[in-house]
Amino acid sequence: MMRTGNLMRRKRPGLAARFGAALLAATLGVSAAALPVHAQKAGGVLRGELADTPPSPSLHEEITVSVAVPFMAVFNNLVIYDQSIARNTFDSIRPELATGWTVSDDGLTVRFDLRQGVKWHDGTPFSSADVKCTFDMLMDKGEVKLRRNPRGVWYENVEKVTADGDFQITFHLKVPQPSLLAFLAAGWTAIYPCHVPPAQMRRHPIGTGPFKFVELKSNERVKLEKNRDYWKPGRPYLDGIEYSIISNRATRMLAFTAGRADMTFPTDVTVPLLKDTMQALPTAQCTLRPLGVSYNLILNRDAAPFNDARARSAVALAIDRKAFIDITSEGKDLIGGAMLPPPAGVWGVGPEALKDLPGYGGDIEASREKGRALMREAGYGPDKRLKIKVSTRNVASYRDLAVILVDHLRHIYIDGELEMIDSAVYFNRLYQKNYSLVLNATGSSLDDPDQHFVENYGCAAPRNFNGYCNPELTALMSAQSRERDTDKRRAIVHQIERKLVEDTVRPIISHTVAAGCMQPQVKGLTLMSNSIYNGWRFEDVWLDR
């Protein structure tokens, strides 16, 4: 067996992390190296903001960042991305409820030694049985079932999970899978207690994490309190965390600049808003970084008009990506395929690799003329325009792009009526295919092809909202997952990227760059640069006031 646990060395921060640090330093008028170091202080309640009411606090059943941000702090994982390093990589994975791990030479078993003396928030001791229960539930084995299991597809390559004593657990794989540790480190991969049923976890979750759940009050607040019996000595520093649920972004930003919130919602501060925020509150600590989130279009392939490939292709040809990013981010957002493009992304492709494919050429008028020709073939034209609803989530960042999309569609004889869907029912509408065309945002838990492709484009994946299923693509996804050579794996990933564009599966508009801002008294919180889902444990955060 080869020892791979306890990786405590640190890599140099990635480009986005360095950029964020430089921006912070520039904001404060000092060099990054000159930023002061403080002794941590215990006490105080951190005040955060949420854009909408979380559907539930059950991490394993939800997919929105409005769940990940407040409730990651309630739980622990087997392993976790180092919360002080902005860029998530394999080298930044650290033990958490596990104390270390070993991988067999053939890559088919991964064994974890577990931490002893850990207790659930209700006082019940933690053991390997809880880990086995969690992954049996995620793999849909046994009697306990989740109401919804959006990330169960992550574990299709896991044959079984065995408890080898009270404090050892082993994952048995069908084929080697380098990405398994990345899955286990994701913010979503909380360990659940065996003795608490999923229905209760949706109402009042019990974890082992640094904070205990107190309250979720719709359209008002989320409240957490310090876990005073936390297994990590001296943590957390905070007495609690309280999130105000404020649906209007302008109101949220006003609350922050007026000092009524300690940190913004992590996706709120667009490039234009960043300038306004710094003018209103020059002491704000803001980090501009890629979010690991793409805005994209979901077309209902099973119902008219988009069961016609010509109409789908026409929509892809109508998109002026440069106009989108110039308007919404002053040109800072990134253009690429499904995955985060370089230099921020490790695996994705930029526009140059796709320029010969529909919608990525430089001549937007020529593209739109091709789109109009396809629409005329499909039976539409200037005298017979297609009227549809363009649906989107009732969140400011979604609405901004949806308004631009409606304008782009009119160039190909499509008149779009904007439909705003409340967050509480938005994902149910997608699961039920109750839409024609949706302006959607897809956040990647990990900058890894196994997570992104399987979860969003796998034939039976819950987040494959329009049901696209292609055996050729499935074979490519399996091939990249098994490939241990990084360059060979990246080449397969690039084949997948091109196939997704060619088939107009989920046209990507852009990859978002935005800032998260904090008051100067907030210390110890690092905003991740390639995912917005993995950095919210909060055990090291403290308030200097």
Secondary structure, DSSP 8 states (H G I E B T S, - for coil): -EE-----------HHHHHHHHHHHHHHTS-GGGS---------EEEEEESS--S-S-GGG---HHHHHHHGGG---SEEE-TT-SS--GGGEEESSEEEEEE-TTS-EEEEEE-SS-B-TTS-B--HHHHHHHHHHHTT-SS---S--TTGGGGTTEEEEEE-STTEEEEEESS--TTHHHHHHSTT-----TTS-HHHHHHS---SSSEEEEEEETTTEEEEEE-TT-SSTT----SEEEEEE---HHHHHHHHHTTS-SB--TT-B-HHHHHHHHHH-TT-EEEEEEEEEEEEEEE-TTSTTTTSHHHHHHHHHH--HHHHHHHHHTT-SB--SSS--TTT-SS---GGGGTTSTT-SS-HHHHHHHHHHHHHHTT-BTTB-EEEEEEEESSHHHHHHHHHHHHHHGGGTEEEEEEEE-HHHHHHHHHTT--SEEEEEEE-SSSSHHHHHHHHHSTT-TT-TT----HHHHHHHHHHHH--SHHHHHHHHHHHHHHHHHTTSS-EEEEEEEEEEE-TTEES----SS-SSS----TT-EE--
